[in-house]
Amino acid sequence: MCNPGKTCIRGMRIPVSLILNLVANGKPNQEILEEYPDLELDDIKQCLF
């Protein structure tokens, strides 16, 4: 379960805010997926909407 007050991805303990920060700082999607292998590209896309 995610930390209270944080929205997480698909029941994972990965906060949406973490992914948004990585994307905002220019980290390529492929690198994010390599660092968080449970993520899928669609998870990153969903964070942006």
C-alpha positions in Angstrom: 0.0 0.0 0.0 1.2 3.5 -0.8 2.0 6.1 1.9 -1.1 7.9 3.3 -1.9 11.0 1.2 0.1 9.8 -1.8 -1.4 8.5 -5.0 0.5 5.4 -6.2 0.6 3.5 -9.4 -1.6 0.4 -9.8 -1.3 -0.7 -6.2 2.5 -0.4 -6.3 4.4 1.5 -3.7 5.6 3.9 -6.4 4.1 7.4 -6.0 2.8 9.2 -9.0 4.7 12.3 -7.8 8.0 10.4 -8.1 7.4 9.5 -11.7 6.2 13.0 -12.5 9.4 14.5 -11.0 11.6 12.1 -13.0 9.8 13.0 -16.3 9.8 16.8 -15.5 13.6 16.6 -14.9 14.1 15.0 -18.4 14.7 11.4 -17.5 13.9 9.3 -20.5 11.0 6.8 -20.2 13.3 3.9 -20.9 15.6 4.8 -18.0 12.6 5.0 -15.7 11.4 1.6 -16.8 14.9 0.2 -16.2 15.0 1.6 -12.7 11.5 0.5 -11.9 11.1 -2.8 -13.8 7.5 -3.4 -12.5 6.4 -0.3 -14.3 5.0 -0.4 -17.9 5.1 2.5 -20.4 1.4 2.9 -19.9 1.9 3.5 -16.2 4.2 6.5 -17.0 1.7 7.8 -19.6 -1.2 7.5 -17.1 0.8 9.7 -14.6 0.8 12.5 -17.1 -3.0 12.6 -17.4 
